Amino acid sequence: MAKFEDLAERVDRLVLRHQELKRTSALIAQQLVSVTNERDSLRSRLAAARARIDALLARLPGDGPEATAAER
């Protein structure tokens, strides 16, 4: 009878561990979604910042003769 009780206790512990792992897995999945959304947002902001910088660089005077005359 002791072996059956030991087995039942081990099964109970396994069930509890399984439930804990399921909860942990769900939390990790939620964190992954959150981090993925944050990454996508940061990529979008980076692309917008690069576009603004490129636009500003395009407005700078060039190294041609017009720029040299304007500097004098």
C-alpha angles and dihedrals in degrees: 000000000000091000091055092050091048090050092048090050092050091049090051090051091048091051091050091048091049091052091049091050092049090053091047091049091051091050092049090049090053091049090050091054091048094048091045091053091048091049091050091049092050091049090052092049090048092052091049091049091049090051091051091049092048090051091050092048090051089056094054116102114261130235093256128114092274091061092049092051092047092052092059 
